[in-house]
Amino acid sequence: MPGGCSPMRRPAGVHNLAPCDCIKGRERGDHRASQKGFSLAEIVLAIGLVALVLVSLLGLLPLGSKLNQASAEETRALNILTCLEADLRNARSANSRFGLPLPYVVDAAGKTTFNPLLFSPPLSTGALSTKGLQEDETPVTGTSVSGHYQVSVIYTTIPAPGNLLPVEARLIVNWPPLNTTAVQDLVSKSLGHVESFVTFPAP
């Protein structure tokens, strides 16, 4: 056949013949074409996508570290808040662990009564009593508010002497300490805070 393979005569009794050389040549060429590598544009595009993903992941690292630190600070503040409430309920302690006025004290006769400091001189409702805490959660000495945390108690309800109504208070733990007498500043101007409202039943 012109331009092609000459037909092969099949011998008698032979059913399968090998392909002709021209068919083998075309198959080898097709096989080499199928092994062609990536183009330069494809490689550059792939590198660009990988770089974009890496830059995005690196940008999330500072945010994750900041959130982790904030979570640790809040956990410690919650523990301090629990200790503060327990301290204020411990009327038999000679002094508050955090140096804040207790709602109740035990008098010389062993009777639990309202803390005279709430009435003499009278502690006005809503007044702020606050103290700074060191890194080890011990109170800062002196009158300056400094340290790592700040604990505050605001007595929102102070019954008259002899009244059986409970004492109500708002407890706040914030960080860092702020030298202020405004309760709202402890919440709005600090990096973080936790708080609770507690009731101390009359003895």
C-alpha positions as CSV (number, residue, x, y, z in Angstrom):
1,M,0.0,0.0,0.0
2,P,1.5,3.4,-0.9
3,G,2.5,5.6,2.1
4,G,1.6,2.8,4.5
5,C,2.5,-0.6,5.5
6,S,2.5,-3.4,3.1
7,P,0.0,-6.0,4.0
8,M,1.4,-9.1,5.5
9,R,0.2,-12.5,4.4
10,R,-0.9,-14.6,7.3
11,P,0.6,-18.0,7.2
12,A,-1.7,-20.9,7.5
13,G,-2.6,-21.8,11.1
14,V,-1.4,-18.5,12.5
15,H,-4.1,-16.3,14.0
16,N,-2.2,-13.5,15.9
17,L,0.4,-11.3,14.1
18,A,2.6,-8.6,15.6
19,P,1.7,-5.0,14.6
20,C,3.6,-3.5,11.8
21,D,6.6,-1.2,12.4
22,C,4.8,2.0,11.5
23,I,2.1,1.3,14.1
24,K,4.8,0.7,16.7
25,G,6.4,4.0,15.8
26,R,3.2,6.0,16.2
27,E,2.6,4.3,19.6
28,R,6.1,5.2,20.8
29,G,5.6,8.9,19.7
30,D,2.3,9.1,21.5
31,H,3.8,7.6,24.7
32,R,6.6,10.2,24.7
33,A,4.0,13.0,24.2
34,S,2.1,11.7,27.2
35,Q,5.2,12.1,29.4
36,K,5.5,15.8,28.8
37,G,6.2,17.8,32.1
38,F,4.6,20.9,33.6
39,S,5.0,24.2,31.9
40,L,6.8,27.2,33.5
41,A,3.5,29.0,33.9
42,E,1.9,26.1,35.8
43,I,4.9,25.9,38.1
44,V,4.9,29.6,38.9
45,L,1.1,29.5,39.6
46,A,1.5,26.5,42.0
47,I,4.4,28.3,43.9
48,G,2.2,31.4,44.1
49,L,-0.7,29.5,45.6
50,V,1.5,27.8,48.2
51,A,3.1,31.1,49.2
52,L,-0.4,32.6,49.6
53,V,-1.5,29.8,51.9
54,L,1.7,30.1,54.0
55,V,1.4,33.8,54.4
56,S,-2.2,33.5,55.5
57,L,-1.2,30.8,58.1
58,L,1.6,33.0,59.4
59,G,-0.7,35.9,59.8
60,L,-3.0,33.8,62.1
61,L,-0.2,32.9,64.5
62,P,-0.1,36.3,66.4
63,L,-3.9,36.3,66.7
64,G,-3.9,32.8,68.1
65,S,-1.2,33.7,70.6
66,K,-3.1,36.8,71.7
67,L,-6.3,34.8,72.2
68,N,-4.5,32.2,74.2
69,Q,-3.0,34.8,76.5
70,A,-6.4,36.4,77.0
71,S,-8.0,33.1,77.9
72,A,-5.2,32.4,80.4
73,E,-5.7,35.8,82.0
74,E,-9.5,35.3,82.2
75,T,-9.1,31.9,83.8
76,R,-6.8,33.3,86.5
77,A,-9.2,36.2,87.1
78,L,-12.1,33.8,87.6
79,N,-10.1,31.9,90.2
80,I,-9.3,35.2,92.0
81,L,-13.0,36.2,91.8
82,T,-14.0,32.9,93.5
83,C,-11.4,33.4,96.2
84,L,-12.6,37.0,96.7
85,E,-16.2,35.9,97.3
86,A,-15.1,33.2,99.7
87,D,-12.9,35.7,101.6
88,L,-15.7,38.1,102.0
89,R,-18.0,35.3,103.3
90,N,-15.4,34.3,105.9
91,A,-16.6,36.5,108.7
92,R,-14.3,34.8,111.3
93,S,-11.1,36.0,109.6
94,A,-9.4,38.8,111.5
95,N,-8.6,40.6,108.2
96,S,-9.6,40.2,104.6
97,R,-7.0,38.4,102.5
98,F,-7.3,41.1,99.9
99,G,-7.6,44.0,102.3
100,L,-11.2,44.8,101.4
101,P,-14.0,45.5,104.0
102,L,-15.9,42.5,105.0
103,P,-19.7,42.5,105.2
104,Y,-19.7,40.7,108.6
105,V,-17.3,40.3,111.5
106,V,-17.3,38.4,114.7
107,D,-17.4,40.7,117.8
108,A,-15.7,40.2,121.1
109,A,-18.6,38.1,122.4
110,G,-18.2,35.7,119.4
111,K,-21.4,36.9,117.7
112,T,-21.4,37.5,114.0
113,T,-22.6,41.0,113.2
114,F,-22.4,43.6,110.4
115,N,-19.0,45.1,109.9
116,P,-18.9,48.4,111.8
117,L,-16.7,49.8,109.0
118,L,-19.8,49.8,106.8
119,F,-21.5,52.2,109.2
120,S,-18.9,54.0,111.2
121,P,-17.9,56.0,109.3
122,P,-20.9,55.1,107.0
123,L,-19.8,53.5,103.7
124,S,-22.0,55.0,101.1
125,T,-23.8,52.7,98.8
126,G,-21.9,52.2,95.5
127,A,-18.6,53.2,97.0
128,L,-15.6,51.5,95.5
129,S,-13.1,49.6,97.7
130,T,-10.2,48.3,95.6
131,K,-6.8,46.7,95.9
132,G,-4.0,45.8,93.5
133,L,-2.6,42.3,93.3
134,Q,1.0,41.2,92.5
135,E,1.7,38.5,90.0
136,D,1.6,35.9,92.8
137,E,-1.9,37.2,93.7
138,T,-0.8,38.8,97.0
139,P,-2.1,42.3,97.8
140,V,0.1,45.3,96.9
141,T,1.2,47.1,100.0
142,G,0.5,50.8,100.4
143,T,-2.4,52.9,99.0
144,S,-1.3,52.9,95.3
145,V,-3.2,50.6,93.0
146,S,-0.6,48.7,91.0
147,G,0.5,45.1,90.3
148,H,-1.0,42.6,87.8
149,Y,-4.6,42.3,88.8
150,Q,-7.1,44.5,90.6
151,V,-9.8,43.3,92.9
152,S,-12.8,45.6,93.9
153,V,-15.9,45.3,95.9
154,I,-18.9,47.7,95.6
155,Y,-21.5,47.3,98.2
156,T,-24.8,48.0,96.4
157,T,-27.1,47.4,99.3
158,I,-26.2,48.2,102.9
159,P,-29.1,47.7,105.4
160,A,-29.5,49.8,108.4
161,P,-28.0,48.4,111.7
162,G,-30.3,45.8,113.2
163,N,-32.0,45.2,109.9
164,L,-32.2,41.6,108.7
165,L,-31.9,42.5,105.0
166,P,-28.9,40.9,103.2
167,V,-25.9,42.9,102.1
168,E,-25.5,42.9,98.3
169,A,-22.2,43.6,96.5
170,R,-20.7,43.7,93.1
171,L,-17.3,42.0,92.8
172,I,-14.9,42.9,89.9
173,V,-11.5,41.5,89.0
174,N,-9.8,43.4,86.2
175,W,-6.3,43.6,84.6
176,P,-4.2,45.6,84.5
177,P,-4.9,47.7,87.6
178,L,-6.3,51.2,87.1
179,N,-5.9,54.1,89.5
180,T,-9.5,55.3,89.4
181,T,-12.5,55.6,91.7
182,A,-15.0,55.2,88.9
183,V,-16.5,51.7,88.7
184,Q,-17.3,52.0,85.0
185,D,-13.6,52.6,84.2
186,L,-12.7,49.2,85.7
187,V,-15.0,47.6,83.1
188,S,-14.5,49.9,80.0
189,K,-10.9,50.9,80.2
190,S,-9.2,47.7,81.3
191,L,-7.9,45.0,78.9
192,G,-10.2,42.5,80.5
193,H,-12.4,41.9,83.5
194,V,-14.7,39.4,85.2
195,E,-17.4,40.2,87.7
196,S,-20.3,38.8,89.7
197,F,-23.1,40.0,91.9
198,V,-23.3,38.3,95.3
199,T,-25.6,38.4,98.3
200,F,-24.5,38.0,102.0
201,P,-27.5,37.0,104.1
202,A,-27.8,38.7,107.5
203,P,-26.2,36.7,110.3
